[in-house]
């Protein structure tokens, strides 16, 4: 239970606050952290207070878990003093998923398309275009709203929602399997960009298919809204922007949009909001891409965003007020191949439905739905 102190520190709350949320005394919480036996009810209260799965507090690390943790630690930022708490949850989730996925084919074969490629900021657009054309079969005009399904159904990437909500995203290559973990967020365009960002990390580490790789982005680090100092993060952001907002597609779309509204002069919020909805990204991501392509001055997108927040509450509300078509219903779902594999094990009696739901961080209802689909 020594990880409890790291989890509390990681959430920037005091022991008193954590104890109050859990309905326990601070003294009792310290006792549990120091190894005192805790009831399952107490563990559930503590996990609920910290917004963590009970398993992240109960499971003792094994050899496989430690190997995955080592991969994460290799990429750990110097400023992430509380990184061990994030690593504990993410590595445990990956380890459990690996156990469940036993028997599924490796899913890193597609990375061979990038053999010999150097991943840096200068190569980000070229590698994104290579993924679009050679891996996904898209041209440089198409939107890529099918990216989540393509990754899971065509490439077999293991896509799950992370059990730690303070993680924006995580990516890993372990035992020949590629993983992407996403932070649970309500605004899907933000999650969509994070997915492409984590894919960028995997592409950048294509040469680690054997040795392995693992990395996490804390909340706010992978949603495309901030400037990064680390070169690997700059690459992942640029890769994601170019992948989701291809240069020629953006240029053509802006030309059509501006013709329709007979716009002259610099880009305004209408065009950026229209672009954001067309390509399924946030206003800030669309605006920053316009800056990269020279359609907006540096930091102009951020200024426009702040203006919209001040005058309208947020860019989405402004887009609705201007009469733009609403965003289509969009969901990013965990890998169906993992859910189908879990259902097979449940039917065989080697796995309980509750345990499968816990490992994959999905509802039991999701597994029932997959069971119904595969029974037809």
C-alpha positions in Angstrom: 0.0 0.0 0.0 3.1 2.3 -0.2 1.7 3.8 -3.4 -1.1 5.5 -1.5 1.1 8.4 -0.5 2.2 8.9 -4.1 -1.4 8.9 -5.3 -2.4 11.5 -2.8 0.6 13.7 -3.6 -0.1 13.2 -7.3 -3.6 14.7 -6.9 -2.3 17.8 -5.1 -4.5 17.2 -2.1 -3.7 17.0 1.6 -4.0 13.8 3.6 -6.8 15.5 5.6 -8.7 16.2 2.3 -8.2 12.7 1.1 -9.4 11.2 4.4 -12.5 13.5 4.5 -13.5 12.4 0.9 -13.0 8.8 1.9 -15.0 9.2 5.2 -12.0 8.0 7.2 -9.8 9.6 9.8 -6.4 11.0 8.7 -4.7 8.7 11.2 -6.5 5.7 9.7 -5.4 6.7 6.2 -1.8 6.9 7.3 -2.1 3.5 9.0 -3.3 2.0 5.7 -0.5 3.6 3.8 2.0 2.1 6.3 0.7 -1.4 5.8 -2.2 -1.8 8.1 -4.8 -4.2 6.9 -7.8 -2.5 5.3 -11.3 -3.8 4.6 -12.6 -3.9 1.0 -15.1 -1.3 2.0 -12.3 1.0 3.1 -10.3 0.4 0.0 -13.4 1.3 -2.2 -13.8 4.5 -0.2 -10.2 5.4 -0.7 -10.2 4.6 -4.4 -13.4 6.6 -4.8 -11.9 9.6 -3.0 -8.8 9.5 -5.3 -10.9 8.7 -8.4 -8.9 5.5 -9.0 -9.8 1.9 -9.6 -9.6 -0.3 -6.5 -7.2 -2.6 -8.3 -4.6 0.1 -8.6 -4.4 0.2 -4.7 -4.7 -3.6 -4.2 -2.5 -5.2 -6.8 1.1 -6.0 -5.8 3.6 -5.5 -8.6 5.0 -8.6 -10.2 8.0 -9.1 -12.5 5.9 -8.3 -15.7 4.6 -5.2 -14.0 8.1 -4.0 -13.1 9.3 -4.5 -16.7 6.6 -2.2 -17.9 7.4 0.3 -15.2 11.0 0.4 -16.3 9.9 1.3 -19.9 7.8 4.2 -18.5 10.7 5.4 -16.3 13.1 5.6 -19.2 10.9 8.3 -20.7 10.0 10.0 -17.4 10.3 13.8 -17.4 12.6 15.4 -14.8 9.7 17.6 -13.7 7.4 14.7 -13.1 8.4 14.2 -9.4 5.1 12.3 -8.8 5.4 10.2 -12.0 5.5 6.9 -10.1 1.8 7.2 -9.2 0.9 7.6 -12.9 3.2 4.8 -13.9 1.7 2.4 -11.3 -1.8 2.7 -12.7 -0.9 2.7 -16.4 1.6 -0.2 -16.1 -0.9 -2.3 -14.1 -3.6 -1.7 -16.8 -1.2 -2.7 -19.6 0.0 -5.8 -17.7 -3.6 -7.0 -17.1 -4.6 -6.3 -20.7 -1.6 -8.3 -21.9 -2.8 -11.3 -19.8 -6.3 -11.0 -21.2 -5.1 -10.5 -24.8 -3.1 -13.8 -24.8 -3.7 -15.5 -28.1 -4.3 -12.4 -30.2 -1.8 -11.6 -33.0 0.9 -8.9 -32.5 -0.3 -5.5 -33.7 2.9 -3.7 -34.5 3.5 -5.1 -38.1 2.4 -1.8 -39.7 5.3 0.1 -38.1 7.6 -1.4 -40.6 6.4 1.3 -43.0 8.5 3.7 -41.0 11.7 1.7 -40.8 14.8 3.9 -41.1 12.8 7.1 -40.6 14.0 9.8 -38.2 11.3 11.3 -36.1 11.8 15.0 -35.4 9.9 18.2 -35.9 11.1 18.6 -39.5 9.9 15.1 -40.5 6.5 15.2 -38.7 4.5 16.2 -41.7 6.2 13.7 -44.0 5.6 10.8 -41.5 2.0 11.9 -41.0 1.5 11.9 -44.8 3.1 8.5 -45.0 0.7 7.1 -42.4 -2.3 8.7 -44.3 -1.2 7.4 -47.7 0.7 4.2 -47.2 -0.9 2.8 -44.1 -4.4 4.2 -44.2 -4.8 4.7 -48.0 -6.1 8.3 -47.7 -5.3 11.2 -50.0 -4.2 14.6 -48.8 -7.7 16.0 -48.8 -9.7 13.5 -46.8 -10.7 14.0 -43.2 -9.7 11.2 -40.9 -12.7 10.8 -38.6 -12.4 7.1 -38.9 -9.0 7.1 -37.2 -10.2 5.4 -34.0 -11.9 2.5 -35.9 -9.0 2.2 -38.3 -6.5 1.9 -35.5 -8.5 -0.8 -33.6 -10.1 -2.7 -36.4 -7.6 -2.5 -39.2 -4.3 -2.3 -37.3 -5.4 -4.0 -34.2 -3.9 -1.4 -31.8 -5.2 -1.9 -28.2 -7.1 1.3 -27.5 -8.5 1.7 -23.9 -9.6 4.5 -21.6 -7.0 5.0 -18.8 -8.0 4.2 -15.3 -6.3 7.3 -14.0 -8.3 10.4 -15.1 -5.2 12.7 -14.5 -3.5 11.0 -17.5 -4.4 12.7 -20.8 -2.9 9.8 -22.8 -0.3 7.1 -22.8 1.3 5.0 -25.5 3.3 1.8 -25.2 4.8 -1.0 -27.2 5.1 -4.1 -25.0 5.7 -7.7 -26.0 4.9 -6.9 -29.6 1.7 -5.1 -28.8 0.9 -1.4 -29.4 -1.2 0.3 -26.7 -2.9 3.7 -26.6 -4.6 4.7 -23.3 -6.9 7.8 -23.4 -8.0 10.0 -20.5 -11.8 10.0 -20.1 -13.0 13.4 -21.3 -16.4 14.6 -22.3 -15.3 16.8 -25.2 -14.5 14.2 -27.9 -12.5 16.6 -30.2 -10.0 16.9 -27.4 -9.8 13.0 -27.0 -9.5 12.7 -30.8 -6.4 14.9 -30.9 -4.9 13.1 -28.0 -5.4 9.8 -29.8 -3.5 11.2 -32.8 -0.8 12.6 -30.5 -0.2 9.2 -28.8 -0.1 7.6 -32.3 2.7 10.1 -33.1 4.7 8.8 -30.1 4.3 5.2 -31.3 5.4 6.1 -34.8 8.4 8.0 -33.4 9.4 4.9 -31.5 8.8 2.5 -34.4 12.3 1.1 -33.9 11.4 -0.1 -30.3 9.1 -2.9 -31.5 11.4 -5.4 -29.8 13.0 -3.6 -26.9 9.7 -1.9 -25.9 8.5 1.6 -25.1 6.1 3.3 -22.8 5.2 7.0 -22.1 2.4 9.0 -20.5 1.1 12.5 -20.9 -0.4 14.2 -17.9 -3.7 16.1 -18.1 -3.4 19.0 -20.6 -0.2 17.8 -22.2 -1.6 16.0 -25.3 -4.7 17.9 -26.3 -3.0 20.3 -28.7 -3.5 23.4 -26.7 -0.1 24.2 -25.4 3.5 24.9 -26.5 6.0 22.2 -25.6 9.6 22.4 -24.7 10.4 18.7 -25.3 11.3 17.7 -28.8 9.3 14.4 -28.6 6.2 16.3 -27.6 6.7 18.9 -30.4 6.9 16.0 -32.9 3.8 14.2 -31.5 1.8 17.5 -31.7 2.9 18.3 -35.2 2.3 14.7 -36.4 -1.2 14.8 -35.0 -2.0 18.2 -36.5 -0.7 17.1 -40.0 -2.5 13.7 -39.7 -5.9 15.2 -38.8 -5.6 18.5 -40.8 -3.8 17.7 -44.0 -2.2 20.8 -45.7 -4.0 20.7 -49.0 -7.3 19.7 -47.5 -7.2 22.6 -45.1 -6.2 25.1 -47.8 -9.1 23.9 -50.1 -11.6 23.9 -47.2 -10.7 27.4 -46.2 -11.0 28.6 -49.8 -14.5 27.1 -50.1 -15.6 28.4 -46.7 -14.4 31.9 -47.4 -16.1 31.9 -50.8 -19.4 30.9 -49.2 -19.4 33.8 -46.7 -17.6 36.2 -49.2 -14.9 36.8 -46.6 -11.9 39.1 -47.2 -9.0 40.0 -45.0 -7.6 37.8 -42.3 -9.2 34.6 -41.1 -11.9 35.0 -38.5 -13.4 32.7 -35.9 -16.2 31.6 -38.3 -13.7 29.9 -40.7 -11.7 28.3 -37.9 -14.8 27.0 -36.2 -16.0 25.6 -39.6 -12.6 24.0 -40.1 -12.7 22.5 -36.6 -16.1 20.9 -37.1 -15.1 19.6 -40.6 -12.1 17.8 -39.3 -13.4 16.8 -35.9 -10.9 18.8 -33.8 -11.1 21.7 -31.3 -11.0 25.4 -32.2 -7.6 25.7 -30.7 -6.2 22.8 -32.7 -7.7 24.1 -36.0 -6.4 27.6 -35.2 -2.8 26.4 -34.4 -2.8 24.4 -37.7 -3.7 27.6 -39.6 -0.8 29.3 -37.9 1.6 26.5 -38.9 0.4 26.8 -42.5 0.8 30.6 -42.6 -2.9 31.4 -42.7 -2.8 33.1 -39.3 -0.1 35.1 -37.5 1.8 33.5 -34.6 -0.4 33.4 -31.4 -3.4 34.8 -33.3 -5.4 31.6 -32.7 -4.9 31.8 -28.9 -6.0 35.5 -29.0 -9.1 34.6 -31.0 -9.9 31.7 -28.5 -9.6 34.0 -25.5 -11.8 36.5 -27.2 -14.5 33.9 -27.8 -14.3 32.7 -24.2 -14.7 36.2 -23.0 -17.6 37.2 -25.3 -19.4 33.9 -25.8 -18.3 31.5 -23.1 -16.5 29.1 -25.5 -15.8 28.6 -29.3 -18.5 25.9 -29.5 -21.2 28.3 -28.4 -20.0 30.9 -30.8 -20.1 28.3 -33.7 -23.7 27.5 -32.8 -24.6 31.1 -32.7 -23.2 31.7 -36.2 -25.4 28.9 -37.6 -22.6 26.4 -38.4 -23.9 22.8 -38.7 -23.6 20.9 -35.4 -20.8 18.5 -34.8 -21.8 15.0 -35.9 -22.2 12.4 -33.1 -18.8 11.1 -32.5 -17.5 8.4 -30.1 -14.1 6.8 -29.5 -14.7 3.3 -28.3 -12.3 0.8 -26.7 -10.9 -1.9 -29.0 -13.6 -4.3 -30.1 -11.1 -7.0 -30.7 -10.2 -6.9 -27.0 -13.8 -7.0 -26.0 -14.6 -9.9 -28.3 -11.6 -11.8 -27.0 -12.7 -11.1 -23.5 -16.2 -12.4 -24.3 -14.7 -15.7 -25.6 -12.9 -16.2 -22.3 -16.0 -15.4 -20.4 -18.0 -18.0 -22.4 -15.2 -20.5 -21.8 -15.5 -19.8 -18.1 -11.8 -18.7 -17.7 -12.7 -15.1 -16.9 -15.6 -13.4 -15.1 -17.6 -10.6 -16.7 -16.8 -8.4 -13.8 -13.1 -8.9 -14.0 -13.1 -8.4 -17.8 -14.9 -5.1 -17.3 -12.4 -4.0 -14.7 -9.4 -4.9 -16.8 -10.7 -3.2 -19.9 -12.2 -0.3 -18.0 -15.6 -0.7 -19.7 -19.1 -1.2 -18.4 -20.4 -4.7 -18.0 -23.2 -3.6 -20.4 -20.5 -3.1 -23.2 -19.5 -6.7 -22.8 -23.1 -7.9 -22.9 -23.5 -5.9 -26.2 -20.5 -7.5 -27.7 -21.7 -10.9 -26.6 -25.0 -10.3 -28.3 -23.2 -9.2 -31.5 -21.1 -12.3 -31.6 -24.0 -14.6 -30.8 -25.9 -13.6 -34.0 
